[in-house]
């Protein structure tokens, strides 16, 4: 009858059975020390990801602080600078995307700016320029545009014009000379 006593035990118990369930086939002794930390990020990543379903159409600006999976249509701009944006196989995006990591499985028309990497999968299609530290384009993928590889520390706001990155490189060189 003491529900407050049962409630603190209930959150602790479900977390413990989940860990052994995923790690029990491997080694029960290790599941108590290191493997529980591995399943947690996977579960957290899935829970922190929003989804735009097949039948949804969004026109405007998409911003936020969680990862996004797009399986519908988005027109406008997507700004999730510290997170991952995945355009699913059914996704059709006509927008500029700014994120930490961008994965293209569907169709994207717009410029991509990623602080980490852009991944265009075999069924993916991208028409637009890419600014990223790393890029991966699988065989069979469609890509039409330019690629600007930048180190992670460089500002991304200078991506609007090609003249600006040249100007930003010169003061750095002048600073190094002085």
C-alpha positions, 0 to 999 in steps of 0.5 A: 500500500505504500506507493511512495516506497514502491515508486523509488524502487520501480525506476531503479528496477526497470533500469537494471533489467534492461541492462542485463537483457541487452548484455546478458548474452555477452557476459553477466559480470561485465554488464554490471560495470562497463556495458550499461553505459553503452546502452544508455547513450543509444536509448538517450539518443533515440528518446531525444530525437524528434520525428517528422512523419511521412504525411507531415508538411512543414513550411517555415523555420525549424529550430531546437535542441534535439536531433531530428528525423525527417520522413515528410516534407520540410520547406524553409530552414532547419537550424539544429546546430548541436544535433543530428538531422537525418532526412529519411528515405521518404523525406523531401527537404527544400531548405538550408540545413545547419546541424552538427551532423547531417545524414541524407537518405532522401531528397534535399534541395538546399545548402548544408552546413555541418560542424562535424560531417555530412553523409549522403547515402546510396539512395540520397539526393542532394542539390546544393553546397556542402560546408563540413569538416568531413563528408561521405558520399556513397556509391549511387548517391546523387550530388550536385553542388560544391564542397567546402571542407573546414576544420571544426573550429572555423566559424560557419557564418562565413559560408554565405560568400566565397570572398569572406573565407578568403578575408578571414584567412588573411587576418589569421596569417597577418596575426601569425606574422606579427 
